Amino acid sequence: MVKNFLTFDLENWYDSDFVKKEDKKGKDFVLEGLKKVVKLLDKYNTKATFFVTGDVLKKYPKDVKSLYESGHEIASHSYYHIMLNKLSEKKIKQNIIRSKELIRRVTGKNPRGFRAPSWSINKKLFWVYDFLEKEGFSYSSSLFPVNVGAYGSFEFPTSAFNPNKNGKIMELPVRPFTILGVRLPFSGGTYFRIWPLWIIKFLTHNLNKKNMRVVFYIHPWELCPTLPRIKMSFLGRIISYYGIKNTEKKLDYILSEFKFDSIEKAINE
């Protein structure tokens, strides 16, 4: 059976672009969501990749170290959850280096993987892959091959590829389901919460039958239906809250139905 990639973006829930500055305080829901995630992973004896922001790792080093000691992969999600296209080249490099060094101090091992906050690598930022490779990273999962306005592009491949002709680093984009030339994201975040479970199951089975792996990505705070309801736009409310009451049940079912592994282990098989 095909092993899909199971990933979690470990970041503060209030890092969303839809949360206003005055609301970026209070409970971060990191540990509450993480506790539920770990319980499900243990239930199905499944390992995953955790893309962790540096500020979360600095705040919860013992909890992240426990994940690593339990066999999960700890990868970089930059130091702060700020879209790379909003930062200078110097700041991007600083965030990557700080994140890498902190992960090494906590786990004793350099991270192999990187995920840009909010899928924010665009064509102008492909130089980031050269820098990642220089810093010892062997893969990235930073591209969203669907243009949703704030991020993503239909020009990106949907399968793993080498973004630099002379480099060795691999990019593992989030694979959408393509039907009649239309790309449908379904395997994480808001899309995982919006689509009915039977559609997610159908699309995943369909891709796996073609020997195509799916990258699932979930934020642990999405398993916390008690998130405070704050004022935001209609789109922001959909992205932040829609279907959040069912995320834990959906993840439970998906773990029971499909095979998963961390990216590091799956790509080495």
Secondary structure, 3 states (H helix, E strand, C coil): CCEEEEEEEECCHHHCCCCCHHHCCCCCCHHHHHHHHHHHHHHCCCCCEEEECHHHHHHCHHHHHHHHHCCCEEEECCCCCCCHHHCCHHHHHHHHHHHHHHHHHHHCCCCCEECCHHHCCCHHHCHHHHHHHHCCCCEECCCCCCCCCCCCCCCCCCCCECCCCCCCCEECCCCCEEECCEEECCCEHHHHHHCCHHHHHHHHHHHHHCCCCCEEEECHHHHCCCCCCCCCCHHHHHHHHCCHHHHHHHHHHHHHHCEEECHHHHHHC
